[in-house]
């Protein structure tokens, strides 16, 4: 299960790893916590939110993943009971062995920081019967891995996944986010999504001794699993 703040975050930061899981035959879920409705220079919020959900659905379908849309407002995600229960319910629906999410130290965007922190905070709660959601409690606590920061700033991976064989799939998934590819990042930051993804994947690949890679840090907390949970 990938749990990310905005449509396209999963593809940029962990799309190659998700594609490898899918190729292996695993059930893959992409949970998007906000609507992404501020991510356009001209379109109104309701319109871009609908567009971004459709784009995320098409990207997920490329690897046979199930998209789960939590629908919180973009840039205004807060840690409160409603939010935690929504996250817990999503995890219980997916019942994952592994969750890939944002590194809480990624200060690029508050939705990134908070999504990663909430996932880590509620992971142990997913098995607790007295925390009631629509979905029943999980049988085991999932292992949480934090994905790279945007542009790799401040992030020191402890584990790498070789995505050389799936970089093409990752690129195609990212290309489905057309509202961002052609408009948002170029308008705001003068860089394309493909450029940002490719440079980061090449850099982590260079570190890992392969052509393309994605980097991760496992959340170290008892009583979660400690080894053998991330793809080689």
LODOMI-32275 format. One record per residue (C-alpha): x negated, y, z negated; chain; residue in three letters. Coordinates in nm, 4 decimals. Each point is the difference from the previous one (the first is absolute). Example, Ala and Ser with C-alpha at 12.3 -4.5 7.8 and 13.67 -1.06 7.14 Angstrom:
residues 2
<u -1.2300 v -0.4500 w -0.7800 kette A rest ALA>;
<u -0.1370 v 0.3440 w 0.0660 kette A rest SER>;
END
This chain:
residues 232
<u 0.0000 v 0.0000 w 0.0000 kette A rest UNK>;
<u -0.1241 v 0.3442 w 0.0957 kette A rest UNK>;
<u 0.1456 v 0.2848 w -0.2045 kette A rest UNK>;
<u -0.0840 v 0.3404 w 0.1436 kette A rest UNK>;
<u 0.1233 v 0.3543 w -0.0368 kette A rest UNK>;
<u 0.0796 v 0.0939 w 0.3592 kette A rest UNK>;
<u 0.0782 v -0.1630 w 0.3333 kette A rest UNK>;
<u -0.3378 v -0.0683 w 0.1703 kette A rest UNK>;
<u -0.2030 v -0.0228 w -0.3260 kette A rest UNK>;
<u 0.0048 v -0.3807 w 0.0060 kette A rest UNK>;
<u -0.1125 v -0.0077 w 0.3615 kette A rest UNK>;
<u -0.2850 v 0.2472 w -0.0553 kette A rest UNK>;
<u -0.1355 v -0.1465 w -0.3237 kette A rest UNK>;
<u 0.0790 v -0.3719 w 0.0132 kette A rest UNK>;
<u 0.1583 v -0.0824 w 0.3362 kette A rest UNK>;
<u -0.2776 v -0.2350 w 0.1074 kette A rest UNK>;
<u 0.0246 v -0.1988 w -0.3218 kette A rest UNK>;
<u 0.3790 v -0.0233 w 0.0257 kette A rest UNK>;
<u -0.0367 v -0.1259 w 0.3567 kette A rest UNK>;
<u -0.2400 v -0.2712 w -0.1195 kette A rest UNK>;
<u 0.2450 v -0.1098 w -0.2666 kette A rest UNK>;
<u 0.2728 v -0.0177 w 0.2646 kette A rest UNK>;
<u -0.2221 v -0.2004 w 0.2355 kette A rest UNK>;
<u -0.0646 v -0.2454 w -0.2822 kette A rest UNK>;
<u 0.3743 v -0.0560 w -0.0324 kette A rest UNK>;
<u 0.0575 v 0.1919 w -0.3235 kette A rest UNK>;
<u 0.3167 v 0.1971 w -0.0643 kette A rest UNK>;
<u -0.0928 v 0.3685 w 0.0264 kette A rest UNK>;
<u 0.1973 v 0.2936 w -0.1388 kette A rest UNK>;
<u -0.0614 v 0.3718 w 0.0482 kette A rest UNK>;
<u 0.1599 v 0.2161 w -0.2673 kette A rest UNK>;
<u 0.0138 v 0.3733 w 0.0748 kette A rest UNK>;
<u 0.0803 v 0.2092 w -0.3057 kette A rest UNK>;
<u 0.0918 v 0.3377 w 0.1561 kette A rest UNK>;
<u 0.1881 v 0.1081 w 0.3110 kette A rest UNK>;
<u -0.2967 v 0.1872 w 0.1456 kette A rest UNK>;
<u 0.2378 v 0.2821 w 0.0851 kette A rest UNK>;
<u -0.2469 v 0.2885 w -0.0283 kette A rest UNK>;
<u -0.2390 v -0.1549 w 0.2517 kette A rest UNK>;
<u 0.0803 v 0.2061 w 0.3076 kette A rest UNK>;
<u -0.0811 v 0.3579 w 0.0971 kette A rest UNK>;
<u 0.3380 v 0.0824 w 0.1611 kette A rest UNK>;
<u 0.2726 v -0.2629 w -0.0496 kette A rest UNK>;
<u 0.2424 v 0.0323 w -0.2961 kette A rest UNK>;
<u -0.0321 v -0.2405 w -0.2922 kette A rest UNK>;
<u 0.3004 v -0.2217 w 0.0721 kette A rest UNK>;
<u -0.1049 v -0.0479 w 0.3613 kette A rest UNK>;
<u -0.3653 v -0.0839 w -0.0621 kette A rest UNK>;
<u 0.0933 v -0.2354 w -0.2858 kette A rest UNK>;
<u 0.2171 v -0.2064 w 0.2348 kette A rest UNK>;
<u -0.2684 v 0.0009 w 0.2681 kette A rest UNK>;
<u -0.2692 v -0.1092 w -0.2417 kette A rest UNK>;
<u 0.2093 v -0.2880 w -0.1313 kette A rest UNK>;
<u 0.0549 v -0.1252 w 0.3550 kette A rest UNK>;
<u -0.3734 v 0.0286 w 0.0719 kette A rest UNK>;
<u -0.0873 v -0.1905 w -0.3177 kette A rest UNK>;
<u 0.2473 v -0.2737 w 0.0929 kette A rest UNK>;
<u -0.1549 v -0.0442 w 0.3442 kette A rest UNK>;
<u -0.3508 v -0.0113 w -0.1475 kette A rest UNK>;
<u 0.1012 v -0.2634 w -0.2546 kette A rest UNK>;
<u 0.1648 v -0.2108 w 0.2695 kette A rest UNK>;
<u -0.3308 v -0.0229 w 0.1885 kette A rest UNK>;
<u -0.1294 v -0.2352 w -0.2691 kette A rest UNK>;
<u 0.3352 v -0.1449 w -0.1050 kette A rest UNK>;
<u -0.0020 v 0.1909 w -0.3293 kette A rest UNK>;
<u 0.3133 v 0.1018 w -0.1896 kette A rest UNK>;
<u 0.0353 v 0.3736 w -0.0625 kette A rest UNK>;
<u 0.1427 v 0.1155 w -0.3331 kette A rest UNK>;
<u 0.0862 v 0.3707 w -0.0197 kette A rest UNK>;
<u 0.0360 v 0.1496 w -0.3496 kette A rest UNK>;
<u 0.1048 v 0.3437 w 0.1213 kette A rest UNK>;
<u -0.1529 v 0.2353 w -0.2563 kette A rest UNK>;
<u -0.0602 v 0.3605 w 0.1153 kette A rest UNK>;
<u -0.3337 v 0.0651 w 0.1668 kette A rest UNK>;
<u -0.2432 v 0.1957 w -0.2221 kette A rest UNK>;
<u 0.2403 v -0.0197 w -0.2950 kette A rest UNK>;
<u -0.0517 v -0.3528 w -0.1307 kette A rest UNK>;
<u -0.0005 v -0.0039 w -0.3811 kette A rest UNK>;
<u -0.0652 v -0.2682 w -0.2605 kette A rest UNK>;
<u 0.3288 v -0.0462 w -0.1802 kette A rest UNK>;
<u 0.2358 v -0.2876 w -0.0838 kette A rest UNK>;
<u 0.1848 v 0.0098 w 0.3320 kette A rest UNK>;
<u -0.3275 v -0.0150 w 0.1923 kette A rest UNK>;
<u -0.1458 v -0.2822 w -0.2049 kette A rest UNK>;
<u 0.3140 v -0.2096 w 0.0295 kette A rest UNK>;
<u 0.0026 v 0.0493 w 0.3773 kette A rest UNK>;
<u -0.3622 v -0.1133 w 0.0236 kette A rest UNK>;
<u 0.0637 v -0.2985 w -0.2274 kette A rest UNK>;
<u 0.3022 v -0.1039 w 0.2037 kette A rest UNK>;
<u -0.1992 v 0.0216 w 0.3242 kette A rest UNK>;
<u -0.2787 v -0.2164 w -0.1421 kette A rest UNK>;
<u 0.2555 v -0.2514 w -0.1262 kette A rest UNK>;
<u 0.1602 v -0.0105 w 0.3441 kette A rest UNK>;
<u -0.3354 v -0.0718 w 0.1659 kette A rest UNK>;
<u -0.1328 v -0.2280 w -0.2781 kette A rest UNK>;
<u -0.3573 v 0.0536 w 0.1231 kette A rest UNK>;
<u -0.3179 v -0.1771 w -0.0984 kette A rest UNK>;
<u -0.1937 v 0.3152 w 0.0891 kette A rest UNK>;
<u 0.0961 v 0.3676 w 0.0145 kette A rest UNK>;
<u -0.2111 v 0.2434 w 0.2014 kette A rest UNK>;
<u 0.0580 v 0.3621 w -0.0977 kette A rest UNK>;
<u -0.1603 v 0.3418 w -0.0261 kette A rest UNK>;
<u -0.2981 v 0.0605 w -0.2223 kette A rest UNK>;
<u 0.1227 v 0.2324 w -0.2791 kette A rest UNK>;
<u -0.3231 v 0.1951 w 0.0378 kette A rest UNK>;
<u 0.0958 v 0.1057 w 0.3530 kette A rest UNK>;
<u 0.0706 v 0.3669 w -0.0635 kette A rest UNK>;
<u 0.0851 v 0.0752 w 0.3626 kette A rest UNK>;
<u 0.3713 v -0.0083 w -0.0756 kette A rest UNK>;
<u 0.2004 v -0.0284 w -0.3247 kette A rest UNK>;
<u 0.2319 v -0.2609 w 0.1515 kette A rest UNK>;
<u -0.3034 v -0.2211 w 0.0680 kette A rest UNK>;
<u -0.1345 v 0.0453 w -0.3520 kette A rest UNK>;
<u 0.3327 v -0.0677 w -0.1665 kette A rest UNK>;
<u 0.1016 v -0.2933 w 0.2189 kette A rest UNK>;
<u -0.3193 v -0.1852 w -0.0855 kette A rest UNK>;
<u 0.0282 v 0.0846 w -0.3679 kette A rest UNK>;
<u 0.3643 v -0.1080 w -0.0264 kette A rest UNK>;
<u -0.0668 v -0.3277 w 0.1824 kette A rest UNK>;
<u -0.2805 v -0.0773 w -0.2420 kette A rest UNK>;
<u 0.2078 v 0.1059 w -0.3019 kette A rest UNK>;
<u 0.3092 v -0.2055 w 0.0870 kette A rest UNK>;
<u -0.1695 v -0.3163 w 0.1301 kette A rest UNK>;
<u 0.0084 v -0.1643 w -0.3420 kette A rest UNK>;
<u 0.3628 v 0.1090 w -0.0497 kette A rest UNK>;
<u 0.1210 v -0.1998 w 0.3001 kette A rest UNK>;
<u 0.0185 v -0.3220 w -0.2050 kette A rest UNK>;
<u 0.1788 v 0.1512 w -0.3022 kette A rest UNK>;
<u 0.3660 v -0.1141 w -0.0240 kette A rest UNK>;
<u 0.1135 v 0.2941 w -0.2120 kette A rest UNK>;
<u -0.0923 v 0.2404 w 0.2800 kette A rest UNK>;
<u 0.3085 v -0.0482 w 0.2156 kette A rest UNK>;
<u 0.0163 v 0.0686 w 0.3739 kette A rest UNK>;
<u 0.2062 v -0.1355 w 0.2878 kette A rest UNK>;
<u -0.2706 v -0.2576 w 0.0711 kette A rest UNK>;
<u -0.0865 v -0.2597 w -0.2664 kette A rest UNK>;
<u -0.3365 v 0.0059 w -0.1817 kette A rest UNK>;
<u -0.3067 v -0.1387 w 0.1728 kette A rest UNK>;
<u -0.1487 v -0.3271 w -0.1147 kette A rest UNK>;
<u -0.3548 v 0.1400 w -0.0076 kette A rest UNK>;
<u -0.1731 v 0.3367 w -0.0155 kette A rest UNK>;
<u -0.1368 v 0.1029 w 0.3405 kette A rest UNK>;
<u -0.3625 v 0.0925 w 0.0480 kette A rest UNK>;
<u -0.0453 v 0.3651 w 0.0977 kette A rest UNK>;
<u -0.2640 v 0.1249 w 0.2424 kette A rest UNK>;
<u -0.0678 v 0.3659 w 0.0631 kette A rest UNK>;
<u -0.0691 v 0.0944 w 0.3608 kette A rest UNK>;
<u -0.2435 v 0.2602 w 0.1279 kette A rest UNK>;
<u 0.0582 v 0.3708 w -0.0481 kette A rest UNK>;
<u 0.0721 v 0.2231 w 0.2974 kette A rest UNK>;
<u -0.3364 v 0.0503 w 0.1767 kette A rest UNK>;
<u -0.1613 v -0.2195 w -0.2664 kette A rest UNK>;
<u -0.0570 v 0.2973 w -0.2305 kette A rest UNK>;
<u -0.1216 v -0.1132 w -0.3425 kette A rest UNK>;
<u 0.0907 v -0.3660 w 0.0612 kette A rest UNK>;
<u -0.2595 v -0.2761 w -0.0491 kette A rest UNK>;
<u 0.1399 v -0.3324 w 0.1267 kette A rest UNK>;
<u -0.0715 v -0.3138 w -0.1971 kette A rest UNK>;
<u 0.1485 v -0.2378 w 0.2577 kette A rest UNK>;
<u 0.0302 v 0.0220 w 0.3761 kette A rest UNK>;
<u 0.2244 v -0.1626 w 0.2576 kette A rest UNK>;
<u -0.1480 v -0.0485 w 0.3470 kette A rest UNK>;
<u 0.2677 v 0.1377 w 0.2336 kette A rest UNK>;
<u -0.2008 v -0.0254 w 0.3208 kette A rest UNK>;
<u 0.2480 v -0.2530 w 0.1393 kette A rest UNK>;
<u 0.3033 v 0.2122 w -0.0902 kette A rest UNK>;
<u -0.1197 v 0.3551 w 0.0709 kette A rest UNK>;
<u 0.2018 v -0.0051 w 0.3232 kette A rest UNK>;
<u 0.3167 v -0.0936 w -0.1869 kette A rest UNK>;
<u -0.0717 v 0.2690 w -0.2569 kette A rest UNK>;
<u -0.0382 v 0.2545 w 0.2777 kette A rest UNK>;
<u 0.3296 v -0.1071 w 0.1602 kette A rest UNK>;
<u 0.1807 v 0.0211 w -0.3335 kette A rest UNK>;
<u -0.1343 v 0.3492 w -0.0538 kette A rest UNK>;
<u 0.0986 v 0.1043 w 0.3522 kette A rest UNK>;
<u 0.3654 v -0.0683 w -0.0845 kette A rest UNK>;
<u -0.0077 v 0.3031 w -0.2307 kette A rest UNK>;
<u 0.0316 v 0.2322 w 0.2961 kette A rest UNK>;
<u 0.1267 v 0.2977 w -0.1990 kette A rest UNK>;
<u -0.3273 v -0.0018 w -0.1907 kette A rest UNK>;
<u -0.2322 v -0.1020 w 0.2829 kette A rest UNK>;
<u 0.0952 v 0.2910 w 0.2219 kette A rest UNK>;
<u 0.1065 v 0.2693 w -0.2443 kette A rest UNK>;
<u -0.0701 v -0.0032 w -0.3712 kette A rest UNK>;
<u -0.3658 v -0.0804 w -0.0714 kette A rest UNK>;
<u -0.1285 v 0.1882 w 0.3014 kette A rest UNK>;
<u 0.2090 v 0.3020 w -0.0957 kette A rest UNK>;
<u -0.1000 v -0.0051 w -0.3666 kette A rest UNK>;
<u -0.3546 v -0.1343 w -0.0032 kette A rest UNK>;
<u -0.1324 v 0.0004 w 0.3560 kette A rest UNK>;
<u -0.0496 v -0.3772 w 0.0075 kette A rest UNK>;
<u 0.1994 v -0.2848 w 0.1514 kette A rest UNK>;
<u 0.1186 v -0.3023 w -0.1935 kette A rest UNK>;
<u -0.1935 v -0.2325 w 0.2285 kette A rest UNK>;
<u -0.3224 v 0.1951 w -0.0519 kette A rest UNK>;
<u 0.0403 v -0.0049 w -0.3771 kette A rest UNK>;
<u 0.0824 v -0.3708 w -0.0070 kette A rest UNK>;
<u -0.2765 v -0.1021 w 0.2403 kette A rest UNK>;
<u -0.2778 v 0.1923 w -0.1734 kette A rest UNK>;
<u 0.0994 v -0.1331 w -0.3434 kette A rest UNK>;
<u 0.0277 v -0.3586 w 0.1274 kette A rest UNK>;
<u -0.3377 v 0.0212 w 0.1722 kette A rest UNK>;
<u -0.1656 v 0.1498 w -0.3072 kette A rest UNK>;
<u 0.1349 v -0.2671 w -0.2331 kette A rest UNK>;
<u -0.0951 v -0.2615 w 0.2588 kette A rest UNK>;
<u -0.3551 v 0.1320 w 0.0044 kette A rest UNK>;
<u -0.0124 v -0.0355 w -0.3774 kette A rest UNK>;
<u 0.1393 v -0.3523 w 0.0152 kette A rest UNK>;
<u -0.2236 v -0.1173 w 0.2850 kette A rest UNK>;
<u 0.2810 v -0.0396 w 0.2521 kette A rest UNK>;
<u 0.1382 v 0.2238 w 0.2727 kette A rest UNK>;
<u 0.3211 v 0.1117 w -0.1740 kette A rest UNK>;
<u 0.1092 v -0.0440 w -0.3604 kette A rest UNK>;
<u 0.2365 v 0.1251 w -0.2685 kette A rest UNK>;
<u -0.1156 v 0.0500 w -0.3577 kette A rest UNK>;
<u 0.1803 v -0.0762 w -0.3251 kette A rest UNK>;
<u -0.0395 v 0.0046 w -0.3774 kette A rest UNK>;
<u 0.1882 v -0.2518 w -0.2132 kette A rest UNK>;
<u 0.1866 v 0.1434 w -0.2979 kette A rest UNK>;
<u -0.1669 v -0.1624 w -0.2987 kette A rest UNK>;
<u 0.2631 v -0.0650 w -0.2626 kette A rest UNK>;
<u 0.0956 v -0.2996 w -0.2096 kette A rest UNK>;
<u 0.1929 v -0.2267 w 0.0553 kette A rest UNK>;
<u -0.0312 v 0.0202 w 0.3768 kette A rest UNK>;
<u -0.1931 v -0.2294 w 0.2298 kette A rest UNK>;
<u -0.3632 v 0.0908 w 0.0494 kette A rest UNK>;
<u -0.1351 v -0.1815 w 0.3054 kette A rest UNK>;
<u 0.0785 v -0.1530 w 0.3345 kette A rest UNK>;
<u 0.3028 v 0.2143 w 0.0760 kette A rest UNK>;
<u -0.1174 v 0.2308 w 0.2808 kette A rest UNK>;
<u -0.0749 v -0.1137 w 0.3514 kette A rest UNK>;
<u -0.3691 v -0.0610 w 0.0845 kette A rest UNK>;
END
